[in-house]
Amino acid sequence: MGFGAKAVRSMSLAALVLGLPTGVWPQAEEKIPASVSLIENRIKQRPNSSNLYVELGLAYWGQNDYARAFEAFQHAVKLGPASAQAHNWLGAALMQQGDFPGAITEFKKAISLNAKYARAYTNLGSATAKNGDVAGAVVFFQKALSLEPNNVAAHLNLGIALREKGDGKNALVHLQFVAKSEPSNITALYLLGQTLQQGGNLSEAIKTFEDLLRINPEFREGYYALGVALKQEAAALHKPHQPSASPA
């Protein structure tokens, strides 16, 4: 079964990402965490450290143990109610649970404590969009980019949100930025190809889908999208020429 415009938009919102570290941890206070056992030993020495509980939560998160991560972030906020970092990660855990209103509350607390926390603005935008306010999310993603112009997560999310609003032209700018910054980002390539295709740029859409399938040959949606784009291109090439009306 094919993907219509409505299905693609639904996938777009599903593709919204948190400003989470993936492989690298760009903020100094959020370095790659040590193992759970090592952090727990450090907590025994400093049981009232909010930062250590954030590290513990991140370690659990890295193991996909979201329940324990949530508990650790909750404790981090309890110990450090003025910690923007703790509120941000508690918001991330709430969002992972599907509690978007709760996540929004925590991200807003993080921003109130640190007005230059770009990651929290990115996350607030994601939660806001998933909670149904795409226009509001655009504002938060734009704020994140005003603070960190090269924030890939914010660019991707802003591109997704603009697509959802029907602004394919401006969405392209941000999706192209992500595709250039992360050439193996399957989500960005797929949505970029879809946006190019919907804008009538079939040759670039086809190239993008081909690049995607070279990177991930098992991405089935990519084959369907490529097939549709090739069919559209062939139809355009064989479209009968309409002669101009001769003057009377």
SULVEN-V304142 format. One record per residue. RES is the residue in one small letter. SS is DSSP state (helix for helix, strand for strand, loop for the rest). PHI is phi in radians with two decimals (999 if undefined). Layout:
RES	SS	PHI
RES	SS	PHI
//
This chain:
m	loop	999
g	loop	-1.39
f	loop	-1.79
g	loop	-1.47
a	helix	-1.07
k	helix	-1.13
a	helix	-1.13
v	helix	-1.12
r	helix	-1.10
s	helix	-1.11
m	helix	-1.11
s	helix	-1.01
l	helix	-1.13
a	helix	-1.13
a	loop	-1.45
l	loop	-0.97
v	loop	-2.01
l	loop	-1.40
g	loop	-1.38
l	loop	-1.81
p	loop	-1.20
t	loop	-2.26
g	loop	1.51
v	loop	-2.12
w	loop	-2.12
p	loop	-1.18
q	loop	-1.70
a	helix	-1.00
e	helix	-1.42
e	helix	-2.22
k	loop	-1.31
i	loop	-0.99
p	loop	-1.29
a	loop	-1.29
s	loop	-1.15
v	helix	-0.98
s	helix	-1.10
l	helix	-1.16
i	helix	-1.14
e	helix	-1.08
n	helix	-1.15
r	helix	-1.19
i	helix	-1.13
k	helix	-1.06
q	helix	-1.43
r	loop	-2.35
p	loop	-1.17
n	loop	-1.83
s	loop	-1.55
s	helix	-1.10
n	helix	-1.08
l	helix	-1.16
y	helix	-1.24
v	helix	-1.10
e	helix	-1.03
l	helix	-1.10
g	helix	-1.06
l	helix	-1.16
a	helix	-1.13
y	helix	-1.12
w	helix	-1.03
g	helix	-1.10
q	loop	-1.67
n	loop	1.09
d	loop	-1.67
y	helix	-1.24
a	helix	-1.14
r	helix	-1.23
a	helix	-1.07
f	helix	-1.03
e	helix	-1.08
a	helix	-1.15
f	helix	-1.18
q	helix	-1.03
h	helix	-1.20
a	helix	-1.07
v	helix	-1.19
k	helix	-1.08
l	helix	-1.36
g	loop	-2.29
p	loop	-1.08
a	loop	-1.72
s	loop	-1.61
a	helix	-1.07
q	helix	-1.07
a	helix	-1.11
h	helix	-1.14
n	helix	-1.05
w	helix	-1.28
l	helix	-1.13
g	helix	-1.05
a	helix	-1.08
a	helix	-1.16
l	helix	-1.13
m	helix	-1.14
q	helix	-1.08
q	loop	-1.42
g	loop	1.58
d	loop	-1.57
f	helix	-1.20
p	helix	-1.06
g	helix	-1.12
a	helix	-1.11
i	helix	-1.03
t	helix	-1.03
e	helix	-1.20
f	helix	-1.13
k	helix	-1.16
k	helix	-1.12
a	helix	-1.04
i	helix	-1.21
s	helix	-1.15
l	helix	-1.53
n	loop	-2.55
a	loop	-1.19
k	loop	-1.90
y	loop	-1.49
a	helix	-1.05
r	helix	-1.06
a	helix	-1.17
y	helix	-1.13
t	helix	-1.06
n	helix	-1.17
l	helix	-1.08
g	helix	-1.09
s	helix	-1.08
a	helix	-1.14
t	helix	-1.13
a	helix	-1.13
k	helix	-1.17
n	loop	-1.51
g	loop	1.88
d	loop	-1.92
v	helix	-1.20
a	helix	-1.08
g	helix	-1.13
a	helix	-1.10
v	helix	-0.98
v	helix	-1.08
f	helix	-1.22
f	helix	-1.13
q	helix	-1.12
k	helix	-1.13
a	helix	-1.02
l	helix	-1.27
s	helix	-1.19
l	helix	-1.54
e	loop	-2.37
p	loop	-1.04
n	loop	-1.81
n	loop	-1.23
v	helix	-1.11
a	helix	-1.07
a	helix	-1.18
h	helix	-1.08
l	helix	-1.07
n	helix	-1.14
l	helix	-1.16
g	helix	-1.05
i	helix	-1.11
a	helix	-1.14
l	helix	-1.15
r	helix	-1.03
e	helix	-1.06
k	loop	-1.44
g	loop	1.53
d	loop	-1.72
g	helix	-1.13
k	helix	-1.04
n	helix	-1.35
a	helix	-1.06
l	helix	-0.98
v	helix	-0.99
h	helix	-1.37
l	helix	-1.17
q	helix	-1.16
f	helix	-1.07
v	helix	-1.15
a	helix	-1.08
k	helix	-1.30
s	helix	-1.30
e	loop	-2.29
p	loop	-1.05
s	loop	-1.77
n	loop	-1.36
i	helix	-1.08
t	helix	-1.04
a	helix	-1.10
l	helix	-1.13
y	helix	-1.11
l	helix	-1.20
l	helix	-1.10
g	helix	-1.05
q	helix	-1.08
t	helix	-1.19
l	helix	-1.08
q	helix	-1.09
q	helix	-1.18
g	loop	-1.50
g	loop	1.57
n	loop	-1.57
l	helix	-1.21
s	helix	-1.10
e	helix	-1.23
a	helix	-1.09
i	helix	-1.06
k	helix	-1.05
t	helix	-1.15
f	helix	-1.14
e	helix	-1.14
d	helix	-1.06
l	helix	-1.02
l	helix	-1.26
r	helix	-1.17
i	helix	-1.31
n	loop	-2.36
p	loop	-1.14
e	loop	-1.69
f	loop	-1.42
r	helix	-1.09
e	helix	-1.04
g	helix	-1.13
y	helix	-1.15
y	helix	-1.10
a	helix	-1.08
l	helix	-1.10
g	helix	-1.06
v	helix	-1.11
a	helix	-1.12
l	helix	-1.12
k	helix	-1.13
q	helix	-1.14
e	helix	-1.13
a	helix	-1.10
a	helix	-1.11
a	helix	-1.17
l	helix	-1.21
h	loop	-1.75
k	loop	-1.16
p	loop	-1.03
h	loop	-1.28
q	loop	-1.56
p	loop	-1.15
s	loop	-1.26
a	loop	-1.14
s	loop	-1.34
p	loop	-1.13
a	loop	-1.18
//
